[in-house]
Amino acid sequence: MSLSQILLVIIDQRCGPIEALNRSWEYTRGNLLALLGLVLTGMAILFLGYLAVCIGLIFALPFVILMQAVTYLRITGQPVTQVP
């Protein structure tokens, strides 16, 4: 879980893989319990989407990806846009 943010670090900060490993480790330090909750919640949502005759995955997968992106923004201290 400490390295779960590597892809988002590479995309957001345009750094190489080794630097992304270090930054992901740094960002997730102290947030492991919250990230575990995120992973378990995401797995539950995907499982429920799968149970809905796999059609639910059309909605569940983008939602889980969005959850991970918002978590990355909050961990790195970047603003998260709020819809009025």
N, CA, C and O atoms as a Maestro MAE file, in Angstrom:
{
 s_m_m2io_version
 :::
 2.0.0
}

f_m_ct {
 s_m_title
 :::
 protein
 m_atom[336] {
  # First column is atom index #
  i_m_mmod_type
  r_m_x_coord
  r_m_y_coord
  r_m_z_coord
  i_m_residue_number
  s_m_chain_name
  s_m_pdb_residue_name
  s_m_pdb_atom_name
  i_m_atomic_number
  :::
  1 25 0.810 -1.191 0.000 1 A "MET " " N  " 7
  2 3 0.000 0.000 0.000 1 A "MET " " CA " 6
  3 2 0.855 1.258 0.000 1 A "MET " " C  " 6
  4 15 0.416 2.320 -0.441 1 A "MET " " O  " 8
  5 25 2.053 1.130 0.488 2 A "SER " " N  " 7
  6 3 2.928 2.291 0.511 2 A "SER " " CA " 6
  7 2 3.312 2.740 -0.896 2 A "SER " " C  " 6
  8 15 3.672 3.897 -1.115 2 A "SER " " O  " 8
  9 25 3.232 1.826 -1.827 3 A "LEU " " N  " 7
  10 3 3.618 2.155 -3.196 3 A "LEU " " CA " 6
  11 2 2.408 2.236 -4.122 3 A "LEU " " C  " 6
  12 15 2.553 2.169 -5.342 3 A "LEU " " O  " 8
  13 25 1.234 2.377 -3.553 4 A "SER " " N  " 7
  14 3 0.007 2.373 -4.350 4 A "SER " " CA " 6
  15 2 -0.190 3.643 -5.167 4 A "SER " " C  " 6
  16 15 -1.032 3.674 -6.064 4 A "SER " " O  " 8
  17 25 0.558 4.670 -4.877 5 A "GLN " " N  " 7
  18 3 0.363 5.945 -5.559 5 A "GLN " " CA " 6
  19 2 1.402 6.206 -6.654 5 A "GLN " " C  " 6
  20 15 1.477 7.317 -7.178 5 A "GLN " " O  " 8
  21 25 2.196 5.205 -7.002 6 A "ILE " " N  " 7
  22 3 3.302 5.403 -7.946 6 A "ILE " " CA " 6
  23 2 2.820 5.921 -9.286 6 A "ILE " " C  " 6
  24 15 3.371 6.892 -9.803 6 A "ILE " " O  " 8
  25 25 1.799 5.292 -9.864 7 A "LEU " " N  " 7
  26 3 1.325 5.703 -11.183 7 A "LEU " " CA " 6
  27 2 0.834 7.144 -11.175 7 A "LEU " " C  " 6
  28 15 1.102 7.899 -12.109 7 A "LEU " " O  " 8
  29 25 0.116 7.526 -10.125 8 A "LEU " " N  " 7
  30 3 -0.381 8.897 -10.039 8 A "LEU " " CA " 6
  31 2 0.759 9.896 -9.853 8 A "LEU " " C  " 6
  32 15 0.691 11.010 -10.374 8 A "LEU " " O  " 8
  33 25 1.799 9.517 -9.124 9 A "VAL " " N  " 7
  34 3 2.963 10.394 -8.961 9 A "VAL " " CA " 6
  35 2 3.650 10.597 -10.303 9 A "VAL " " C  " 6
  36 15 4.026 11.719 -10.643 9 A "VAL " " O  " 8
  37 25 3.817 9.522 -11.073 10 A "ILE " " N  " 7
  38 3 4.456 9.628 -12.393 10 A "ILE " " CA " 6
  39 2 3.652 10.545 -13.305 10 A "ILE " " C  " 6
  40 15 4.222 11.387 -13.999 10 A "ILE " " O  " 8
  41 25 2.338 10.386 -13.305 11 A "ILE " " N  " 7
  42 3 1.485 11.204 -14.164 11 A "ILE " " CA " 6
  43 2 1.467 12.659 -13.710 11 A "ILE " " C  " 6
  44 15 1.603 13.567 -14.530 11 A "ILE " " O  " 8
  45 25 1.301 12.883 -12.409 12 A "ASP " " N  " 7
  46 3 1.147 14.243 -11.881 12 A "ASP " " CA " 6
  47 2 2.455 15.020 -11.876 12 A "ASP " " C  " 6
  48 15 2.480 16.194 -12.246 12 A "ASP " " O  " 8
  49 25 3.533 14.382 -11.463 13 A "GLN " " N  " 7
  50 3 4.777 15.115 -11.261 13 A "GLN " " CA " 6
  51 2 5.808 14.861 -12.354 13 A "GLN " " C  " 6
  52 15 6.907 15.415 -12.316 13 A "GLN " " O  " 8
  53 25 5.460 14.033 -13.319 14 A "ARG " " N  " 7
  54 3 6.326 13.747 -14.466 14 A "ARG " " CA " 6
  55 2 7.747 13.383 -14.046 14 A "ARG " " C  " 6
  56 15 8.721 13.971 -14.516 14 A "ARG " " O  " 8
  57 25 7.842 12.411 -13.162 15 A "CYS " " N  " 7
  58 3 9.149 11.971 -12.704 15 A "CYS " " CA " 6
  59 2 9.371 10.529 -13.141 15 A "CYS " " C  " 6
  60 15 8.453 9.857 -13.611 15 A "CYS " " O  " 8
  61 25 10.573 10.080 -12.983 16 A "GLY " " N  " 7
  62 3 10.927 8.727 -13.366 16 A "GLY " " CA " 6
  63 2 10.431 7.706 -12.356 16 A "GLY " " C  " 6
  64 15 9.919 8.072 -11.298 16 A "GLY " " O  " 8
  65 25 10.581 6.430 -12.678 17 A "PRO " " N  " 7
  66 3 10.053 5.391 -11.798 17 A "PRO " " CA " 6
  67 2 10.730 5.326 -10.427 17 A "PRO " " C  " 6
  68 15 10.053 5.085 -9.427 17 A "PRO " " O  " 8
  69 25 12.018 5.529 -10.359 18 A "ILE " " N  " 7
  70 3 12.715 5.457 -9.068 18 A "ILE " " CA " 6
  71 2 12.297 6.625 -8.177 18 A "ILE " " C  " 6
  72 15 12.036 6.444 -6.988 18 A "ILE " " O  " 8
  73 25 12.237 7.806 -8.750 19 A "GLU " " N  " 7
  74 3 11.786 8.978 -7.983 19 A "GLU " " CA " 6
  75 2 10.328 8.810 -7.557 19 A "GLU " " C  " 6
  76 15 9.955 9.220 -6.458 19 A "GLU " " O  " 8
  77 25 9.508 8.214 -8.412 20 A "ALA " " N  " 7
  78 3 8.099 7.976 -8.068 20 A "ALA " " CA " 6
  79 2 7.981 6.995 -6.906 20 A "ALA " " C  " 6
  80 15 7.109 7.151 -6.051 20 A "ALA " " O  " 8
  81 25 8.849 5.988 -6.867 21 A "LEU " " N  " 7
  82 3 8.860 5.055 -5.738 21 A "LEU " " CA " 6
  83 2 9.141 5.792 -4.433 21 A "LEU " " C  " 6
  84 15 8.451 5.594 -3.433 21 A "LEU " " O  " 8
  85 25 10.155 6.637 -4.457 22 A "ASN " " N  " 7
  86 3 10.522 7.386 -3.252 22 A "ASN " " CA " 6
  87 2 9.415 8.339 -2.817 22 A "ASN " " C  " 6
  88 15 9.099 8.422 -1.631 22 A "ASN " " O  " 8
  89 25 8.829 9.051 -3.763 23 A "ARG " " N  " 7
  90 3 7.778 10.016 -3.421 23 A "ARG " " CA " 6
  91 2 6.514 9.319 -2.931 23 A "ARG " " C  " 6
  92 15 5.881 9.783 -1.982 23 A "ARG " " O  " 8
  93 25 6.141 8.212 -3.566 24 A "SER " " N  " 7
  94 3 4.965 7.470 -3.124 24 A "SER " " CA " 6
  95 2 5.165 6.967 -1.697 24 A "SER " " C  " 6
  96 15 4.255 7.042 -0.871 24 A "SER " " O  " 8
  97 25 6.348 6.459 -1.418 25 A "TRP " " N  " 7
  98 3 6.660 5.985 -0.066 25 A "TRP " " CA " 6
  99 2 6.554 7.134 0.937 25 A "TRP " " C  " 6
  100 15 6.038 6.962 2.041 25 A "TRP " " O  " 8
  101 25 7.050 8.305 0.539 26 A "GLU " " N  " 7
  102 3 7.030 9.483 1.403 26 A "GLU " " CA " 6
  103 2 5.598 9.964 1.654 26 A "GLU " " C  " 6
  104 15 5.240 10.283 2.788 26 A "GLU " " O  " 8
  105 25 4.783 10.018 0.602 27 A "TYR " " N  " 7
  106 3 3.413 10.525 0.730 27 A "TYR " " CA " 6
  107 2 2.543 9.606 1.582 27 A "TYR " " C  " 6
  108 15 1.691 10.076 2.336 27 A "TYR " " O  " 8
  109 25 2.755 8.304 1.462 28 A "THR " " N  " 7
  110 3 1.873 7.372 2.157 28 A "THR " " CA " 6
  111 2 2.307 7.087 3.589 28 A "THR " " C  " 6
  112 15 1.574 6.446 4.342 28 A "THR " " O  " 8
  113 25 3.476 7.550 3.967 29 A "ARG " " N  " 7
  114 3 3.951 7.334 5.343 29 A "ARG " " CA " 6
  115 2 2.974 7.986 6.319 29 A "ARG " " C  " 6
  116 15 2.660 9.171 6.209 29 A "ARG " " O  " 8
  117 25 2.509 7.203 7.259 30 A "GLY " " N  " 7
  118 3 1.567 7.710 8.252 30 A "GLY " " CA " 6
  119 2 0.114 7.591 7.833 30 A "GLY " " C  " 6
  120 15 -0.778 7.896 8.624 30 A "GLY " " O  " 8
  121 25 -0.145 7.157 6.610 31 A "ASN " " N  " 7
  122 3 -1.517 7.027 6.109 31 A "ASN " " CA " 6
  123 2 -1.869 5.589 5.752 31 A "ASN " " C  " 6
  124 15 -2.812 5.354 4.996 31 A "ASN " " O  " 8
  125 25 -1.133 4.635 6.278 32 A "LEU " " N  " 7
  126 3 -1.325 3.247 5.873 32 A "LEU " " CA " 6
  127 2 -2.696 2.703 6.257 32 A "LEU " " C  " 6
  128 15 -3.294 1.944 5.495 32 A "LEU " " O  " 8
  129 25 -3.195 3.076 7.417 33 A "LEU " " N  " 7
  130 3 -4.504 2.589 7.831 33 A "LEU " " CA " 6
  131 2 -5.606 3.144 6.930 33 A "LEU " " C  " 6
  132 15 -6.534 2.422 6.564 33 A "LEU " " O  " 8
  133 25 -5.506 4.411 6.577 34 A "ALA " " N  " 7
  134 3 -6.490 5.009 5.665 34 A "ALA " " CA " 6
  135 2 -6.409 4.363 4.284 34 A "ALA " " C  " 6
  136 15 -7.439 4.134 3.649 34 A "ALA " " O  " 8
  137 25 -5.203 4.070 3.815 35 A "LEU " " N  " 7
  138 3 -5.053 3.421 2.514 35 A "LEU " " CA " 6
  139 2 -5.582 1.992 2.537 35 A "LEU " " C  " 6
  140 15 -6.140 1.525 1.544 35 A "LEU " " O  " 8
  141 25 -5.415 1.297 3.651 36 A "LEU " " N  " 7
  142 3 -5.987 -0.038 3.782 36 A "LEU " " CA " 6
  143 2 -7.508 0.032 3.688 36 A "LEU " " C  " 6
  144 15 -8.133 -0.802 3.032 36 A "LEU " " O  " 8
  145 25 -8.098 1.023 4.340 37 A "GLY " " N  " 7
  146 3 -9.546 1.225 4.236 37 A "GLY " " CA " 6
  147 2 -9.975 1.519 2.818 37 A "GLY " " C  " 6
  148 15 -11.017 1.041 2.370 37 A "GLY " " O  " 8
  149 25 -9.181 2.303 2.104 38 A "LEU " " N  " 7
  150 3 -9.488 2.619 0.714 38 A "LEU " " CA " 6
  151 2 -9.451 1.366 -0.148 38 A "LEU " " C  " 6
  152 15 -10.341 1.150 -0.971 38 A "LEU " " O  " 8
  153 25 -8.436 0.547 0.034 39 A "VAL " " N  " 7
  154 3 -8.302 -0.684 -0.752 39 A "VAL " " CA " 6
  155 2 -9.464 -1.633 -0.472 39 A "VAL " " C  " 6
  156 15 -10.053 -2.189 -1.399 39 A "VAL " " O  " 8
  157 25 -9.791 -1.817 0.798 40 A "LEU " " N  " 7
  158 3 -10.891 -2.720 1.147 40 A "LEU " " CA " 6
  159 2 -12.233 -2.203 0.635 40 A "LEU " " C  " 6
  160 15 -13.060 -2.982 0.162 40 A "LEU " " O  " 8
  161 25 -12.448 -0.904 0.726 41 A "THR " " N  " 7
  162 3 -13.678 -0.314 0.202 41 A "THR " " CA " 6
  163 2 -13.750 -0.474 -1.307 41 A "THR " " C  " 6
  164 15 -14.797 -0.831 -1.847 41 A "THR " " O  " 8
  165 25 -12.640 -0.211 -1.991 42 A "GLY " " N  " 7
  166 3 -12.605 -0.371 -3.442 42 A "GLY " " CA " 6
  167 2 -12.869 -1.799 -3.863 42 A "GLY " " C  " 6
  168 15 -13.590 -2.041 -4.831 42 A "GLY " " O  " 8
  169 25 -12.289 -2.752 -3.141 43 A "MET " " N  " 7
  170 3 -12.522 -4.158 -3.461 43 A "MET " " CA " 6
  171 2 -13.989 -4.532 -3.256 43 A "MET " " C  " 6
  172 15 -14.555 -5.283 -4.050 43 A "MET " " O  " 8
  173 25 -14.601 -4.014 -2.200 44 A "ALA " " N  " 7
  174 3 -16.016 -4.293 -1.946 44 A "ALA " " CA " 6
  175 2 -16.894 -3.709 -3.047 44 A "ALA " " C  " 6
  176 15 -17.836 -4.359 -3.500 44 A "ALA " " O  " 8
  177 25 -16.592 -2.495 -3.477 45 A "ILE " " N  " 7
  178 3 -17.374 -1.858 -4.545 45 A "ILE " " CA " 6
  179 2 -17.231 -2.644 -5.845 45 A "ILE " " C  " 6
  180 15 -18.220 -2.874 -6.541 45 A "ILE " " O  " 8
  181 25 -16.020 -3.053 -6.174 46 A "LEU " " N  " 7
  182 3 -15.807 -3.836 -7.393 46 A "LEU " " CA " 6
  183 2 -16.493 -5.202 -7.308 46 A "LEU " " C  " 6
  184 15 -17.036 -5.687 -8.301 46 A "LEU " " O  " 8
  185 25 -16.468 -5.815 -6.137 47 A "PHE " " N  " 7
  186 3 -17.149 -7.097 -5.968 47 A "PHE " " CA " 6
  187 2 -18.652 -6.948 -6.159 47 A "PHE " " C  " 6
  188 15 -19.281 -7.781 -6.811 47 A "PHE " " O  " 8
  189 25 -19.229 -5.894 -5.596 48 A "LEU " " N  " 7
  190 3 -20.664 -5.655 -5.776 48 A "LEU " " CA " 6
  191 2 -20.989 -5.367 -7.238 48 A "LEU " " C  " 6
  192 15 -22.032 -5.787 -7.738 48 A "LEU " " O  " 8
  193 25 -20.091 -4.648 -7.928 49 A "GLY " " N  " 7
  194 3 -20.286 -4.414 -9.352 49 A "GLY " " CA " 6
  195 2 -20.225 -5.704 -10.146 49 A "GLY " " C  " 6
  196 15 -20.960 -5.875 -11.119 49 A "GLY " " O  " 8
  197 25 -19.363 -6.600 -9.739 50 A "TYR " " N  " 7
  198 3 -19.261 -7.902 -10.398 50 A "TYR " " CA " 6
  199 2 -20.515 -8.735 -10.155 50 A "TYR " " C  " 6
  200 15 -20.990 -9.433 -11.051 50 A "TYR " " O  " 8
  201 25 -21.044 -8.658 -8.940 51 A "LEU " " N  " 7
  202 3 -22.258 -9.409 -8.624 51 A "LEU " " CA " 6
  203 2 -23.463 -8.915 -9.419 51 A "LEU " " C  " 6
  204 15 -24.409 -9.669 -9.645 51 A "LEU " " O  " 8
  205 25 -23.432 -7.679 -9.834 52 A "ALA " " N  " 7
  206 3 -24.542 -7.111 -10.607 52 A "ALA " " CA " 6
  207 2 -24.377 -7.488 -12.079 52 A "ALA " " C  " 6
  208 15 -24.397 -6.625 -12.956 52 A "ALA " " O  " 8
  209 25 -24.216 -8.767 -12.334 53 A "VAL " " N  " 7
  210 3 -24.102 -9.345 -13.676 53 A "VAL " " CA " 6
  211 2 -22.987 -8.681 -14.481 53 A "VAL " " C  " 6
  212 15 -23.104 -8.535 -15.698 53 A "VAL " " O  " 8
  213 25 -21.938 -8.291 -13.827 54 A "CYS " " N  " 7
  214 3 -20.754 -7.648 -14.423 54 A "CYS " " CA " 6
  215 2 -21.055 -6.291 -15.049 54 A "CYS " " C  " 6
  216 15 -20.122 -5.557 -15.375 54 A "CYS " " O  " 8
  217 25 -22.313 -5.937 -15.225 55 A "ILE " " N  " 7
  218 3 -22.665 -4.627 -15.784 55 A "ILE " " CA " 6
  219 2 -22.316 -3.536 -14.788 55 A "ILE " " C  " 6
  220 15 -21.980 -2.417 -15.175 55 A "ILE " " O  " 8
  221 25 -22.398 -3.863 -13.509 56 A "GLY " " N  " 7
  222 3 -22.077 -2.896 -12.471 56 A "GLY " " CA " 6
  223 2 -20.632 -2.445 -12.503 56 A "GLY " " C  " 6
  224 15 -20.304 -1.382 -11.975 56 A "GLY " " O  " 8
  225 25 -19.758 -3.239 -13.117 57 A "LEU " " N  " 7
  226 3 -18.353 -2.843 -13.217 57 A "LEU " " CA " 6
  227 2 -18.172 -1.603 -14.086 57 A "LEU " " C  " 6
  228 15 -17.194 -0.871 -13.927 57 A "LEU " " O  " 8
  229 25 -19.096 -1.364 -14.995 58 A "ILE " " N  " 7
  230 3 -19.034 -0.166 -15.835 58 A "ILE " " CA " 6
  231 2 -19.079 1.084 -14.969 58 A "ILE " " C  " 6
  232 15 -18.470 2.099 -15.307 58 A "ILE " " O  " 8
  233 25 -19.789 1.013 -13.866 59 A "PHE " " N  " 7
  234 3 -19.897 2.146 -12.954 59 A "PHE " " CA " 6
  235 2 -18.904 2.049 -11.799 59 A "PHE " " C  " 6
  236 15 -18.395 3.063 -11.323 59 A "PHE " " O  " 8
  237 25 -18.634 0.823 -11.353 60 A "ALA " " N  " 7
  238 3 -17.801 0.632 -10.174 60 A "ALA " " CA " 6
  239 2 -16.334 0.945 -10.442 60 A "ALA " " C  " 6
  240 15 -15.685 1.584 -9.614 60 A "ALA " " O  " 8
  241 25 -15.804 0.514 -11.567 61 A "LEU " " N  " 7
  242 3 -14.381 0.707 -11.842 61 A "LEU " " CA " 6
  243 2 -13.998 2.188 -11.949 61 A "LEU " " C  " 6
  244 15 -13.022 2.596 -11.319 61 A "LEU " " O  " 8
  245 25 -14.723 3.009 -12.716 62 A "PRO " " N  " 7
  246 3 -14.367 4.434 -12.724 62 A "PRO " " CA " 6
  247 2 -14.507 5.089 -11.351 62 A "PRO " " C  " 6
  248 15 -13.735 5.986 -11.012 62 A "PRO " " O  " 8
  249 25 -15.481 4.649 -10.564 63 A "PHE " " N  " 7
  250 3 -15.664 5.212 -9.235 63 A "PHE " " CA " 6
  251 2 -14.468 4.892 -8.337 63 A "PHE " " C  " 6
  252 15 -14.007 5.756 -7.591 63 A "PHE " " O  " 8
  253 25 -13.968 3.668 -8.404 64 A "VAL " " N  " 7
  254 3 -12.825 3.274 -7.587 64 A "VAL " " CA " 6
  255 2 -11.573 4.031 -8.038 64 A "VAL " " C  " 6
  256 15 -10.774 4.447 -7.199 64 A "VAL " " O  " 8
  257 25 -11.393 4.212 -9.330 65 A "ILE " " N  " 7
  258 3 -10.254 4.981 -9.840 65 A "ILE " " CA " 6
  259 2 -10.346 6.430 -9.375 65 A "ILE " " C  " 6
  260 15 -9.334 7.028 -9.009 65 A "ILE " " O  " 8
  261 25 -11.535 6.993 -9.386 66 A "LEU " " N  " 7
  262 3 -11.739 8.358 -8.896 66 A "LEU " " CA " 6
  263 2 -11.457 8.459 -7.401 66 A "LEU " " C  " 6
  264 15 -10.903 9.459 -6.945 66 A "LEU " " O  " 8
  265 25 -11.830 7.437 -6.633 67 A "MET " " N  " 7
  266 3 -11.523 7.421 -5.198 67 A "MET " " CA " 6
  267 2 -10.015 7.466 -4.979 67 A "MET " " C  " 6
  268 15 -9.529 8.184 -4.105 67 A "MET " " O  " 8
  269 25 -9.282 6.700 -5.772 68 A "GLN " " N  " 7
  270 3 -7.830 6.678 -5.623 68 A "GLN " " CA " 6
  271 2 -7.228 8.029 -6.000 68 A "GLN " " C  " 6
  272 15 -6.295 8.489 -5.342 68 A "GLN " " O  " 8
  273 25 -7.744 8.670 -7.045 69 A "ALA " " N  " 7
  274 3 -7.220 9.972 -7.459 69 A "ALA " " CA " 6
  275 2 -7.481 11.042 -6.404 69 A "ALA " " C  " 6
  276 15 -6.607 11.862 -6.123 69 A "ALA " " O  " 8
  277 25 -8.667 11.040 -5.824 70 A "VAL " " N  " 7
  278 3 -8.981 12.025 -4.775 70 A "VAL " " CA " 6
  279 2 -8.110 11.791 -3.550 70 A "VAL " " C  " 6
  280 15 -7.665 12.742 -2.908 70 A "VAL " " O  " 8
  281 25 -7.868 10.529 -3.228 71 A "THR " " N  " 7
  282 3 -6.988 10.203 -2.103 71 A "THR " " CA " 6
  283 2 -5.581 10.725 -2.364 71 A "THR " " C  " 6
  284 15 -4.946 11.278 -1.466 71 A "THR " " O  " 8
  285 25 -5.095 10.552 -3.586 72 A "TYR " " N  " 7
  286 3 -3.764 11.064 -3.947 72 A "TYR " " CA " 6
  287 2 -3.709 12.580 -3.783 72 A "TYR " " C  " 6
  288 15 -2.741 13.108 -3.236 72 A "TYR " " O  " 8
  289 25 -4.735 13.281 -4.249 73 A "LEU " " N  " 7
  290 3 -4.746 14.739 -4.125 73 A "LEU " " CA " 6
  291 2 -4.739 15.170 -2.661 73 A "LEU " " C  " 6
  292 15 -4.047 16.121 -2.296 73 A "LEU " " O  " 8
  293 25 -5.493 14.489 -1.839 74 A "ARG " " N  " 7
  294 3 -5.535 14.844 -0.412 74 A "ARG " " CA " 6
  295 2 -4.211 14.543 0.285 74 A "ARG " " C  " 6
  296 15 -3.755 15.324 1.120 74 A "ARG " " O  " 8
  297 25 -3.597 13.415 -0.057 75 A "ILE " " N  " 7
  298 3 -2.319 13.049 0.565 75 A "ILE " " CA " 6
  299 2 -1.241 14.053 0.205 75 A "ILE " " C  " 6
  300 15 -0.416 14.407 1.047 75 A "ILE " " O  " 8
  301 25 -1.237 14.518 -1.048 76 A "THR " " N  " 7
  302 3 -0.187 15.440 -1.499 76 A "THR " " CA " 6
  303 2 -0.512 16.888 -1.172 76 A "THR " " C  " 6
  304 15 0.307 17.771 -1.428 76 A "THR " " O  " 8
  305 25 -1.686 17.152 -0.612 77 A "GLY " " N  " 7
  306 3 -2.029 18.510 -0.212 77 A "GLY " " CA " 6
  307 2 -2.543 19.382 -1.345 77 A "GLY " " C  " 6
  308 15 -2.611 20.603 -1.200 77 A "GLY " " O  " 8
  309 25 -2.900 18.789 -2.446 78 A "GLN " " N  " 7
  310 3 -3.414 19.552 -3.580 78 A "GLN " " CA " 6
  311 2 -4.917 19.777 -3.391 78 A "GLN " " C  " 6
  312 15 -5.588 18.972 -2.745 78 A "GLN " " O  " 8
  313 25 -5.440 20.858 -3.945 79 A "PRO " " N  " 7
  314 3 -6.869 21.125 -3.776 79 A "PRO " " CA " 6
  315 2 -7.731 20.127 -4.566 79 A "PRO " " C  " 6
  316 15 -7.384 19.711 -5.671 79 A "PRO " " O  " 8
  317 25 -8.836 19.770 -3.971 80 A "VAL " " N  " 7
  318 3 -9.809 18.904 -4.618 80 A "VAL " " CA " 6
  319 2 -11.009 19.778 -4.956 80 A "VAL " " C  " 6
  320 15 -11.595 20.392 -4.065 80 A "VAL " " O  " 8
  321 25 -11.378 19.841 -6.216 81 A "THR " " N  " 7
  322 3 -12.479 20.683 -6.649 81 A "THR " " CA " 6
  323 2 -13.784 20.156 -6.076 81 A "THR " " C  " 6
  324 15 -14.051 18.955 -6.105 81 A "THR " " O  " 8
  325 25 -14.592 21.072 -5.557 82 A "GLN " " N  " 7
  326 3 -15.890 20.686 -5.011 82 A "GLN " " CA " 6
  327 2 -16.974 21.191 -5.933 82 A "GLN " " C  " 6
  328 15 -16.949 22.333 -6.393 82 A "GLN " " O  " 8
  329 25 -17.932 20.308 -6.195 83 A "VAL " " N  " 7
  330 3 -19.066 20.676 -7.047 83 A "VAL " " CA " 6
  331 2 -20.103 21.355 -6.169 83 A "VAL " " C  " 6
  332 15 -20.457 20.823 -5.117 83 A "VAL " " O  " 8
  333 25 -20.604 22.532 -6.583 84 A "PRO " " N  " 7
  334 3 -21.578 23.243 -5.749 84 A "PRO " " CA " 6
  335 2 -22.915 22.544 -5.680 84 A "PRO " " C  " 6
  336 15 -23.831 23.028 -5.015 84 A "PRO " " O  " 8
  :::
 }
 m_bond[335] {
  # First column is bond index #
  i_m_from
  i_m_to
  i_m_order
  :::
  1 1 2 1
  2 2 3 1
  3 3 4 2
  4 3 5 1
  5 5 6 1
  6 6 7 1
  7 7 8 2
  8 7 9 1
  9 9 10 1
  10 10 11 1
  11 11 12 2
  12 11 13 1
  13 13 14 1
  14 14 15 1
  15 15 16 2
  16 15 17 1
  17 17 18 1
  18 18 19 1
  19 19 20 2
  20 19 21 1
  21 21 22 1
  22 22 23 1
  23 23 24 2
  24 23 25 1
  25 25 26 1
  26 26 27 1
  27 27 28 2
  28 27 29 1
  29 29 30 1
  30 30 31 1
  31 31 32 2
  32 31 33 1
  33 33 34 1
  34 34 35 1
  35 35 36 2
  36 35 37 1
  37 37 38 1
  38 38 39 1
  39 39 40 2
  40 39 41 1
  41 41 42 1
  42 42 43 1
  43 43 44 2
  44 43 45 1
  45 45 46 1
  46 46 47 1
  47 47 48 2
  48 47 49 1
  49 49 50 1
  50 50 51 1
  51 51 52 2
  52 51 53 1
  53 53 54 1
  54 54 55 1
  55 55 56 2
  56 55 57 1
  57 57 58 1
  58 58 59 1
  59 59 60 2
  60 59 61 1
  61 61 62 1
  62 62 63 1
  63 63 64 2
  64 63 65 1
  65 65 66 1
  66 66 67 1
  67 67 68 2
  68 67 69 1
  69 69 70 1
  70 70 71 1
  71 71 72 2
  72 71 73 1
  73 73 74 1
  74 74 75 1
  75 75 76 2
  76 75 77 1
  77 77 78 1
  78 78 79 1
  79 79 80 2
  80 79 81 1
  81 81 82 1
  82 82 83 1
  83 83 84 2
  84 83 85 1
  85 85 86 1
  86 86 87 1
  87 87 88 2
  88 87 89 1
  89 89 90 1
  90 90 91 1
  91 91 92 2
  92 91 93 1
  93 93 94 1
  94 94 95 1
  95 95 96 2
  96 95 97 1
  97 97 98 1
  98 98 99 1
  99 99 100 2
  100 99 101 1
  101 101 102 1
  102 102 103 1
  103 103 104 2
  104 103 105 1
  105 105 106 1
  106 106 107 1
  107 107 108 2
  108 107 109 1
  109 109 110 1
  110 110 111 1
  111 111 112 2
  112 111 113 1
  113 113 114 1
  114 114 115 1
  115 115 116 2
  116 115 117 1
  117 117 118 1
  118 118 119 1
  119 119 120 2
  120 119 121 1
  121 121 122 1
  122 122 123 1
  123 123 124 2
  124 123 125 1
  125 125 126 1
  126 126 127 1
  127 127 128 2
  128 127 129 1
  129 129 130 1
  130 130 131 1
  131 131 132 2
  132 131 133 1
  133 133 134 1
  134 134 135 1
  135 135 136 2
  136 135 137 1
  137 137 138 1
  138 138 139 1
  139 139 140 2
  140 139 141 1
  141 141 142 1
  142 142 143 1
  143 143 144 2
  144 143 145 1
  145 145 146 1
  146 146 147 1
  147 147 148 2
  148 147 149 1
  149 149 150 1
  150 150 151 1
  151 151 152 2
  152 151 153 1
  153 153 154 1
  154 154 155 1
  155 155 156 2
  156 155 157 1
  157 157 158 1
  158 158 159 1
  159 159 160 2
  160 159 161 1
  161 161 162 1
  162 162 163 1
  163 163 164 2
  164 163 165 1
  165 165 166 1
  166 166 167 1
  167 167 168 2
  168 167 169 1
  169 169 170 1
  170 170 171 1
  171 171 172 2
  172 171 173 1
  173 173 174 1
  174 174 175 1
  175 175 176 2
  176 175 177 1
  177 177 178 1
  178 178 179 1
  179 179 180 2
  180 179 181 1
  181 181 182 1
  182 182 183 1
  183 183 184 2
  184 183 185 1
  185 185 186 1
  186 186 187 1
  187 187 188 2
  188 187 189 1
  189 189 190 1
  190 190 191 1
  191 191 192 2
  192 191 193 1
  193 193 194 1
  194 194 195 1
  195 195 196 2
  196 195 197 1
  197 197 198 1
  198 198 199 1
  199 199 200 2
  200 199 201 1
  201 201 202 1
  202 202 203 1
  203 203 204 2
  204 203 205 1
  205 205 206 1
  206 206 207 1
  207 207 208 2
  208 207 209 1
  209 209 210 1
  210 210 211 1
  211 211 212 2
  212 211 213 1
  213 213 214 1
  214 214 215 1
  215 215 216 2
  216 215 217 1
  217 217 218 1
  218 218 219 1
  219 219 220 2
  220 219 221 1
  221 221 222 1
  222 222 223 1
  223 223 224 2
  224 223 225 1
  225 225 226 1
  226 226 227 1
  227 227 228 2
  228 227 229 1
  229 229 230 1
  230 230 231 1
  231 231 232 2
  232 231 233 1
  233 233 234 1
  234 234 235 1
  235 235 236 2
  236 235 237 1
  237 237 238 1
  238 238 239 1
  239 239 240 2
  240 239 241 1
  241 241 242 1
  242 242 243 1
  243 243 244 2
  244 243 245 1
  245 245 246 1
  246 246 247 1
  247 247 248 2
  248 247 249 1
  249 249 250 1
  250 250 251 1
  251 251 252 2
  252 251 253 1
  253 253 254 1
  254 254 255 1
  255 255 256 2
  256 255 257 1
  257 257 258 1
  258 258 259 1
  259 259 260 2
  260 259 261 1
  261 261 262 1
  262 262 263 1
  263 263 264 2
  264 263 265 1
  265 265 266 1
  266 266 267 1
  267 267 268 2
  268 267 269 1
  269 269 270 1
  270 270 271 1
  271 271 272 2
  272 271 273 1
  273 273 274 1
  274 274 275 1
  275 275 276 2
  276 275 277 1
  277 277 278 1
  278 278 279 1
  279 279 280 2
  280 279 281 1
  281 281 282 1
  282 282 283 1
  283 283 284 2
  284 283 285 1
  285 285 286 1
  286 286 287 1
  287 287 288 2
  288 287 289 1
  289 289 290 1
  290 290 291 1
  291 291 292 2
  292 291 293 1
  293 293 294 1
  294 294 295 1
  295 295 296 2
  296 295 297 1
  297 297 298 1
  298 298 299 1
  299 299 300 2
  300 299 301 1
  301 301 302 1
  302 302 303 1
  303 303 304 2
  304 303 305 1
  305 305 306 1
  306 306 307 1
  307 307 308 2
  308 307 309 1
  309 309 310 1
  310 310 311 1
  311 311 312 2
  312 311 313 1
  313 313 314 1
  314 314 315 1
  315 315 316 2
  316 315 317 1
  317 317 318 1
  318 318 319 1
  319 319 320 2
  320 319 321 1
  321 321 322 1
  322 322 323 1
  323 323 324 2
  324 323 325 1
  325 325 326 1
  326 326 327 1
  327 327 328 2
  328 327 329 1
  329 329 330 1
  330 330 331 1
  331 331 332 2
  332 331 333 1
  333 333 334 1
  334 334 335 1
  335 335 336 2
  :::
 }
}
